[in-house]
């Protein structure tokens, strides 16, 4: 691949991937053979686009990494010979890959997301006061229905329905909704004569 190998033989052994050809000639005649490509063998594996975590209602794209001329055969419950598969169920997925005369089994475990979110409320929402809503601070992003703040805790001063959309470290979206009720305290005023 880097030029003339300086070998005067009808066969060679190579250890580097690349394009190879043979030049034959003398002062009167010169010939070049066809070019062949030597590809480095790599152990096949399956990877997932992003993490192999299945978010609720989502799917994961599986991809086989192997040499271009590899033969792929997916095992049940999948089928076919494409290097890509889309799965929407957690589980262990495997395929058989034959490359360079070597047959290997590659596999990947797609796990379900275990993320969930619950809004915790504290304080009593009275006139001219506030209540606190918070969620576990393990998420990477928070979007409250009443706030532009990207935080795990917000304060509310009005009664109503509030919701949060959060994203976990695997990119899964979780939501929760709660209702905050305004407890108004009215004092009876008596007039004494």
C-alpha positions in Angstrom: 0.0 0.0 0.0 3.0 2.4 0.3 4.7 1.7 -3.0 7.0 -1.0 -4.4 7.5 -3.8 -1.9 10.8 -4.8 -3.6 9.8 -8.5 -3.7 10.7 -10.5 -6.8 8.3 -13.4 -6.5 5.0 -14.6 -8.0 3.4 -14.7 -4.5 3.6 -12.5 -1.4 2.3 -12.5 2.1 1.0 -9.2 3.5 0.1 -8.1 7.0 -1.4 -4.6 6.2 -4.7 -3.9 4.7 -4.7 -1.9 1.5 -4.7 -2.1 -2.3 -2.1 -4.4 -4.0 -1.1 -5.1 -7.6 1.8 -6.7 -9.4 4.1 -5.1 -12.0 5.9 -7.4 -14.4 8.3 -6.1 -17.1 11.6 -5.6 -18.6 13.1 -2.9 -20.8 10.9 -3.9 -23.7 7.5 -4.8 -22.1 5.7 -3.8 -18.9 2.4 -5.2 -17.4 0.3 -4.5 -14.3 -2.1 -7.0 -12.8 -5.5 -6.2 -11.6 -5.7 -4.5 -8.2 -7.0 -6.4 -5.2 -8.1 -5.0 -1.8 -6.9 -6.7 1.4 -9.3 -5.9 4.2 -8.3 -6.2 7.9 -10.4 -8.8 9.7 -12.2 -7.4 12.8 -14.2 -9.3 15.3 -17.9 -8.6 14.5 -20.0 -6.9 17.2 -23.5 -5.4 17.5 -24.0 -1.9 18.8 -27.0 0.3 19.5 -27.5 3.8 18.2 -27.0 5.6 21.5 -27.3 3.4 24.6 -28.9 -0.1 24.4 -31.7 1.2 26.6 -35.3 0.9 25.4 -37.3 4.0 26.4 -41.1 3.6 26.8 -42.8 3.6 23.4 -39.5 3.9 21.6 -37.3 1.6 19.5 -33.6 0.9 19.3 -31.6 0.5 16.1 -29.1 -2.3 16.2 -26.1 -2.3 13.9 -23.6 -5.1 13.1 -20.0 -3.9 12.7 -18.0 -6.3 10.5 -16.1 -6.3 7.2 -18.0 -5.4 4.1 -18.1 -8.9 2.6 -19.5 -10.5 5.8 -22.5 -12.8 5.7 -25.0 -11.9 8.5 -27.8 -14.2 9.8 -30.0 -12.8 12.6 -31.3 -15.2 15.2 -35.0 -15.5 16.3 -37.0 -13.3 17.1 -35.2 -11.3 14.4 -34.5 -12.5 10.8 -32.8 -11.6 7.7 -29.2 -10.6 6.7 -29.3 -6.8 6.9 -26.6 -5.2 9.1 -29.4 -3.2 10.7 -32.4 -4.2 12.8 -35.0 -2.1 14.7 -36.3 -3.5 17.9 -39.1 -2.3 20.2 -38.8 -5.0 22.9 -36.1 -5.4 25.5 -34.1 -8.6 25.2 -30.9 -10.3 24.1 -30.4 -10.2 20.3 -27.8 -12.2 18.4 -26.6 -12.8 14.9 -24.1 -15.1 13.2 -21.4 -13.4 11.1 -19.2 -15.1 8.7 -16.2 -13.2 7.5 -12.8 -14.3 6.1 -13.9 -17.9 6.7 -14.5 -17.3 10.4 -18.0 -17.7 11.8 -18.7 -15.7 15.0 -21.8 -15.1 17.1 -22.3 -11.4 18.1 -24.9 -10.3 20.7 -26.3 -7.3 22.5 -28.5 -6.9 25.5 -31.2 -4.2 25.1 -32.6 -3.3 28.5 -35.8 -1.5 29.4 -35.6 2.0 30.9 -36.4 1.9 34.6 -36.8 5.7 34.9 -39.9 7.1 36.4 -40.7 10.5 37.9 -43.1 11.6 40.7 -43.8 15.2 41.7 -43.5 15.8 45.4 -45.4 18.6 47.0 -44.6 20.4 50.2 -46.1 23.4 51.9 -49.7 24.6 52.0 -50.7 27.0 49.2 -52.5 29.8 51.0 -53.3 33.3 49.8 -50.1 35.3 49.4 -47.8 32.2 49.8 -46.3 29.5 47.7 -46.0 25.7 47.6 -42.9 23.8 46.5 -42.9 21.1 43.8 -39.9 18.9 43.3 -38.7 15.7 41.6 -35.7 13.5 42.1 -32.6 15.5 40.8 -31.2 12.6 38.8 -32.4 13.8 35.4 -30.5 15.8 32.8 -33.3 18.1 31.8 -36.5 19.4 33.4 -39.4 21.2 31.7 -42.1 22.3 34.1 -45.5 23.5 32.6 -45.3 26.7 34.7 -41.7 27.6 34.5 -38.8 28.2 32.1 -36.4 27.0 34.8 -34.5 23.8 34.0 -34.4 22.6 37.6 -35.7 19.8 39.8 -37.6 22.2 42.1 -40.1 25.0 41.4 -42.4 27.2 43.4 -46.0 27.9 42.6 -48.4 30.6 43.8 -51.5 29.6 42.0 -53.7 26.6 42.2 -54.0 24.4 39.1 -52.7 21.4 37.2 -48.9 21.3 36.8 -46.8 18.8 34.8 -43.2 18.1 34.2 -41.3 16.5 31.3 -37.8 15.2 32.2 -35.1 13.5 30.3 -32.9 10.9 32.0 -29.2 10.0 31.3 -30.2 7.5 28.6 -32.3 10.0 26.8 -35.7 8.6 27.9 -38.5 11.0 28.5 -40.7 10.7 31.6 -43.6 12.8 32.7 -45.9 13.4 35.7 -48.8 15.7 36.5 -50.2 16.9 39.8 -52.9 19.3 41.0 -52.2 22.1 43.5 -55.2 23.4 45.4 -55.4 26.9 46.9 -56.5 26.6 50.5 -57.9 30.1 51.2 -58.6 30.9 54.8 -61.3 33.4 55.4 -61.7 35.0 58.8 -65.0 35.9 60.2 -65.0 39.4 61.6 -67.5 40.2 64.4 -68.4 43.7 65.3 -68.7 44.3 69.0 -70.7 47.3 70.1 
